Structures are given as C-alpha cells and as structure tokens.
Amino acid sequence: MPYDGLEPAPAAAPREAWYCVFLSELAERGLMALAAARAGVHISTVYRRREADRDFAEEIEVARSYYADHLEWESVTLGRIRGNPLPYFARLKAERPSRYIDRQAVLIGTDPSLYPEEGRALLQAMLGRGAALGALEAAGPESAQTSE
C-alpha cells in the first residue's frame, strides 16, 4: 500500500506542491536529503519548514514511521523467500526485547568493571524500564542485586 499521509486539517492553508512529493519520497526511501532532492527543494528548506510548522513535523514523523514499518516488512519477506532466519530474530528482538536481548547487552549492564548507572541506562533505553529490570533479574542473582 503506498503512503497516503495524514488528513489535512480543514482550516489549514494549502501547501506548496513539494510537500506531498517530499513526504511520499521520505516514506518510500527513508532519507530526508534524498526526499528533498526528489521534491526539488534544498534540505535546509525542509528543516526550516519542519521547525516552523508543527503539522509538517508530525507528518515527517508519520512518513518515517511508515518507512520503518515497511523496511521491517521487507526484511521479514526477504528472510522468508531466502530461508534466512536473521530478519525473524530482529523482529523478535523488537517485539519481545526482554526475551531476545543480546547477551552482550546483559553483560554490559551487569559487568562490575563498568559504571552500573551506564549499564542500567543502556538497558533501559534498549528495552524500556520494566523490561530492563526483568532482564537484569533473569541474568542472575548478582545482577538483580546491583539493579536495586
């Protein structure tokens, strides 16, 4: 399904033609500079408009999210066609991070030679606060004690 964008607000002023081209290209290719070039505007114009127009900034985020979702879908489809399990692991890590966390991340978060705050912050950023604490507890009793 091609990217359709957001419904424009009824009271919104009409936009220049490049907005639609830019957002469609961004949703399809994921790169702002490339989308700007395809829309016929300089990337600095896009940045200025994004800062000045909150609705446009929101539309950019929707287009980027669409691109990320499409990229994941393409990855899993390619994995299925080629018989490659790696895209499935990537999806499992995204859908169930507390179960499919990389062992290296757990070690970074629990290694006593590292600053504990940094390890915890990394895990919290990767998994979200609740999932990070659950992963630390699952890693062993020593790491569960350091997380409190």
Phi, psi and omega in degrees: 000127180289155179294133183247346179078187179267157174291128178291146177295140183302326183270000183290143177289149178299145181259162176293154185299331184294335181304310183296317179297314181301310183295321178296316179294320178297317179295327182276322188247339173081000182244123184295318182296318179294318179296320179297315179299317179294331179276352177083023178232158177282148182301328179296328175296317178298313180300316179297316180294322178298318179293324185275337188237103183296325178296319178295318178300320178294320178296324177298316179295322177296317179296319179294321178295319177301315180299315181298316178297317180294321178298316177297317180298315179298320181298313180294319178299315178297319177300319179294315182294318184270355182070031182257120183281347185303317178298330178292321177296320178299318179293319179298321177297324179286320184278326183225067186298329182289337178268332186242035178287143177293138179302325180299322180294321178295318179296319178299319182285344184239357181291120184293342179283345177265160175291124184301324181297322180292318179296315178296318180298320178298312180296320179296320178293322181289322192244343191091149189306307184297316181293324180296316179295321176297321178292321178296317179295322180291336182287341177143164184295326181295317182289328178295325179289323181287342182277350182265000000 
